[in-house]
Amino acid sequence: MANVAFIGLGNMGGGMAANLAKAGHQVRAFDLSEAALTKAEERGCSRVSDAAAAVEGADAVITMLPAGKHVAEVFRSAVFGKAPTSAILIDCSTIDVDTARTVEVEAQAAGYTMVDAPVSGGIAAAEGGTLTFMVGGTDDGFERARPYLEQMGKAVIHAGGAGAGQAAKICNNMLLGATMVATCETFALAQKLGLDLQTFFDISSKASGQSWSMTSYCPVPGVGPETPADRGYQGGFATALMLKDLKLAAEAARAAGAYTPMGGEAEELYQRFADRGGAGLDFSAIIKMIDDSWTPPA
């Protein structure tokens, strides 16, 4: 088994690192949070004092960090020149495409092979090892990263060259954000029209209106499979994170000259919901703002 450096042990990274340890790897973990380090240690990882110590002698370096500026800082200050050039570098953060491409070019110049591999699936999938990884980088980089990613996920897909994983992730989440808003609007309308919401779910989930937001992540408690809606919209994928991804999509659209009106509208709605106190709730809780009079069915 390999020596793996894992930097960033938040809600997603903690579960991912634990799955690598469970698979038998020697995982040296680092995070700025003492609580996160303690939890990682309890789950089979070894704590280290800083990121540079984590990457020493590593076969693979995996990062899961909040934003592009953190990714650039960690790789420039603690990975390049500190980790062996034989190590495969895997950034699983969700960041802007330009930063991902820049850092991967810098990695190559320093003698490393690096891929961007953002994830889809949320906290439960990170814990259960059922994430989907969208990977950007060379064919060789993808093949070297794949064994590690497969131990944390159910699907590992090569999206293209450097930055392509990030591009796929933000496009996917722009679609998710927009379809969730439409799903919430639809349930609010169905209730006002006097439809039984379970009956409407049974119809729409088998008709042309079907979507993942409807059938797998229904924003109505007690309807469909269990989702954060059944837990008071706690857990899941926070509104603040959805808003971050929508802003990244808007930034990428401006840079590419793409017209994305639905993505822009979704961003504006999630910004309003976050400003009204919804940032920490699951993103499906936007149904509460779509119709202020909306109440869950009894």
Secondary structure by P-SEA (a helix, b strand, c coil): ccbbbbccccccaaaaaaaaaaaccccccccccaaaaaaaaaaccccccccccccccccbbbbbcccaaaaaaaaaccccccccccbbbbbcccccaaaaaaaaaaaaaabbbbbbbbbcccaaaaaacbbbbbccccaaaaaaaaaaaaaaccccccccccaaaaaaaaaaaaaaaaaaaaaaaaaaaaaaacccaaaaaaaaaaccccccccccccccccccccccccccccccccaaaaaaaaaaaaaaaaaaccccaaaaaaaaaaaaaaaacccccccccccccccccccccc
